[in-house]
Each structure stands twice: as C-alpha cells, then as structure tokens.
C-alpha cells in the first residue's frame, strides 16, 4: 500500500482528551477516570505529540492509549503541528518494517502505515489488532 503524502493534508491538531480515553485497568487510564481529573486540569503546555501523529492532552492520555497499541510513544512535548509529525512520512525502510494487522482485516507493512491509513480514511476508525499480517 503506497500513499502519496504530498496530496494529503493531515489534521495534526486532533486532540485526545478524557472523554475519549475510555475505561481500562491501565494505570494512566485509571488515574484519568477515577481521580476526578478533568480536561480543565490540563493546559496546552501539557499536550504531547504521539508517534501516530495525534496530539494528546497529556502524557497520561497518550499512555492510556498505549495500553491498546504497544507501538505508540511520545514523539515530543507540545502539539503535533508539522509534516515531521505525520506518520505518513515515517514509514520505515523495508528491512526495518514490522507488519501489523488492522481492524479492517488488512495487513499493513508497519504501525506507521496503519496510522497513516487511519488519518487518510477516518471513516474506517482503524485500530491495531495484532502483530504480523492478518
């Protein structure tokens, strides 16, 4: 699957906040859902950019989602805002690729390719299912 990044513009300011984190036994999720922390507790200075090209309201929000996707990590502090933050531009060289299966039962060459497809086709609501091809 090849994407033409030059013809696609990502909305890199998508922000994940408390109400999207759901409930989980993961420590960061439990902290967000049981401690009374609200979205107003966090400021724009708390935002972090995830390796999936999504801006998370805090490191806790990113860690909550990483419990569902082991390939998710913090790219940098602050919002995702430029082309370097796009997962579409960071698909690894062929020998470094780790295939993954998406929720659409499609095999992707890497987690970055899955995240890129997620941004290109938001109506599919793609998620990581497991390592390896489907």
C-alpha positions in Angstrom: 0.0 0.0 0.0 1.6 3.3 -1.1 0.3 6.7 -0.1 1.0 10.0 -1.9 1.7 12.2 1.1 2.0 15.4 -1.0 -1.7 15.3 -1.9 -3.0 14.6 1.6 -3.0 17.1 4.5 -3.3 15.7 8.0 -5.3 17.4 10.7 -2.4 17.2 13.2 -4.3 19.2 15.9 -6.7 16.3 16.7 -6.7 16.3 20.5 -7.4 13.3 22.6 -9.0 14.2 25.9 -10.6 12.5 29.0 -13.9 11.5 27.4 -12.1 9.6 24.6 -9.8 7.6 26.9 -12.5 5.2 27.9 -12.1 2.9 30.9 -9.2 0.5 31.3 -7.2 -1.1 34.0 -4.0 0.6 32.7 -2.6 2.9 35.4 -2.9 6.1 33.3 -6.4 5.3 32.3 -7.4 4.6 35.9 -5.8 7.9 37.0 -7.8 9.8 34.4 -11.2 8.0 35.1 -11.1 7.6 38.9 -9.2 10.5 40.4 -11.5 13.4 39.4 -9.0 14.8 37.0 -10.9 16.7 34.3 -10.0 18.1 30.9 -9.7 21.5 32.6 -6.9 20.2 34.8 -4.6 20.1 31.8 -3.3 23.1 29.8 -1.9 23.4 26.3 1.5 23.1 28.0 0.6 19.5 28.9 0.0 18.5 25.3 2.2 15.8 23.7 2.6 14.6 20.2 2.2 10.9 19.7 4.1 8.7 17.2 0.7 8.2 15.5 0.5 12.0 14.6 -2.2 12.7 17.2 -2.0 15.4 19.8 -2.8 14.0 23.3 -4.0 16.4 26.0 -1.3 15.0 28.4 1.2 12.2 28.7 -1.4 10.3 30.7 -3.8 10.3 27.8 -1.1 9.0 25.5 -0.1 6.3 28.0 -3.8 5.3 28.3 -3.9 4.8 24.5 -0.6 3.0 24.5 -2.2 0.2 26.5 -4.2 -0.5 23.4 -1.2 0.0 21.0 2.3 -1.0 22.1 3.8 0.9 19.2 2.5 4.3 20.4 5.1 6.5 22.1 5.6 10.3 22.7 7.3 11.9 19.7 7.8 15.2 21.6 6.2 17.7 24.0 3.7 20.1 22.6 1.1 19.5 19.9 1.7 17.7 16.6 1.9 20.5 14.2 4.2 19.9 11.2 4.9 17.4 8.4 7.6 15.7 10.6 4.8 14.7 13.0 2.9 12.8 10.3 3.0 9.0 10.5 2.7 9.0 6.6 6.2 10.4 6.3 7.8 8.0 8.7 7.2 4.5 7.2 10.4 2.6 7.8 12.8 1.1 5.3 11.7 -2.4 4.1 14.2 -4.3 6.3 13.0 -2.5 9.4 9.3 -3.0 8.9 7.1 -4.8 11.4 3.9 -5.9 9.7 0.7 -5.4 11.7 -3.0 -6.3 11.3 -5.6 -3.5 11.3 -9.2 -3.7 12.4 -10.3 -3.6 8.7 -8.6 -7.1 8.3 -5.9 -5.5 6.2 -2.2 -6.2 6.7 0.0 -3.1 6.9 3.7 -3.0 6.4 4.2 -1.2 9.7 2.3 0.6 12.6 3.1 3.9 10.8 1.4 2.7 7.6 -1.7 1.7 9.7 -1.7 5.2 11.4 -1.3 6.8 8.0 -4.3 4.9 6.7 -6.3 5.9 9.8 -5.7 9.5 9.0 -6.4 9.1 5.3 -9.6 7.2 5.9 -11.1 8.3 9.3 -14.5 6.8 8.5 -12.9 3.3 8.9 -12.0 4.0 12.5 -8.9 1.8 12.2 -7.2 0.3 15.2 -4.3 -2.0 15.8 -5.4 -5.6 16.2 -2.2 -7.7 16.4 1.4 -8.1 15.2 2.0 -9.8 11.9 -0.1 -10.0 8.9 -3.9 -10.6 9.2 
